[in-house]
Amino acid sequence: MARLKAIYEGGAKFTVACRTHEITVDQPVDNGGDDAGMTPPEIMAGSMASCIGFYVSRYCEQAKIDTAGLYVSADWNVGGTPKHMEQFDIQIYLPEMPENRRAAIERVAKTCLIHATLSETPTVNISIHQ
């Protein structure tokens, strides 16, 4: 099982550490933070976009499709009860995509680990420790 730590830094800021890497997670000023980093929902959407991008780029490399200009954008809606991210809209931009590969690229994008995880309800265990 993978492991990371979200270390509270005060205010609304956390340092998330995993292996030898760290990122700052914060809230916008209007939500009690210093806007020193992305919010958790932004990181979640970014995680999915970059995961899809990784899978698509690997497919393109294997299929000899030019990846120049490749990027993935993500939009999301928040709603429901309890409040949650209820919809993601992911757009893959690949300027040199051959039309006959469009369906294959879409299939590959849907196999990304984050997309697959969100498509099936994962088990989330929470425990409190001292």
N, C-alpha and C positions, 0 to 999 in steps of 0.2 A: 504494500500500500504506500502511495506517495505521501509526503509530509511537508507541510509548510507551517509557518507561524505568522500570525497577525499581531504585532506588538503595539500596544496602545502608547501613543506619544503625547497625549493631552489634547484638549479641545475635541475635535472630531477626526483627528489624524491618526493613522496607523502606518507602520512600516510592515510590509509583507515580505518575509524572507523565505527563500526556498533554494536549496543547494547553496550556490555562491552568489545568488542574485537577490536584489531588493527593489521594491517599488513603493512609492508613497501613495497612500489612499486617503482621500480627504473629502470634505463636503464643500459646496460653494459657500461663499460668505453669507448669503441669505438663508442658509440652512445651518449656521453655527460653525462653519469651518473657515479655513484660510484659503481655500481653493488651491492647495499645494499639490494636488494630484487628482486623478480621475476618481469618480465615485464608484462604489461596488457595482451598481448596475452598468455603468459605462465600461468597467473592466470586463464584466460578464459578456456584454455585446462585443467588445473588442476581442475577447478570447474566442468567441465563435467566428468572428470575421477572419481573424488571423489563422485559426485552425482550418477553416474552409479554404483560405488562400494557400495554405501549405499543401493541402491535398490536391488542389487544382494545379498548383505550380509543379508538383511532382508528376502528376499525370501528363501535363504539357511537356515537361522535359522528356519523358519516356516516349511520347507520341510525336516528338520533334515539332511542337507548336511553339512559336515565339512568345515568350512571356513579357516582352518589353511593354511597359505601361499597365501591367496587371495590378489591379487593386480591388479590394472588397469593401463595400460600405455596409453599414448596419443602421437601421432605424428600429425603434420599438415603441410600443404603447404600454402604458401602465393603467391598470384598472382592476376590477373584480373585488371580491371579498373572500378571503383577505386580499388586500392590495398586493398585486404581483405584476411581473412583466408578462402580459398576456399574449403578445404577438411580436414577432421579429420579422422584419422585411430585410432580406439580404440581397444585395446587388453585386454581381461579379462583373467587373469590367476587364475585358480581354480584347484589346484592339485587333489582334491578328487571329482571332478565332475562326477556324474554318466552319462554315455552317453545318457540314456533315458531322462535326464533332460536338455540337451543342448539347445533344441529349446525353452523351457520354460524360461531358464535363458536369452537367447537372447531377447525374448519378454519382459521380465521384464526390462532388460537393456534399451530398447528403450522407456520405459515409464518414465524414469527419467525426472524430470522437465527441466533440462538444455537441454537435447537432444530434448525433445518435443518443447521447446522454439525455438531452432535453426532450427528445422524442419519446423516450420511455421514462416513466417516473422512477427516479433513483430512490434508494433508501437513504435517509439522512438520519444518522444517530447523533444525538446531542447529549453530552454528559457534563456535569459540573464538578470541578476539582478544586482543592485548596492547596 
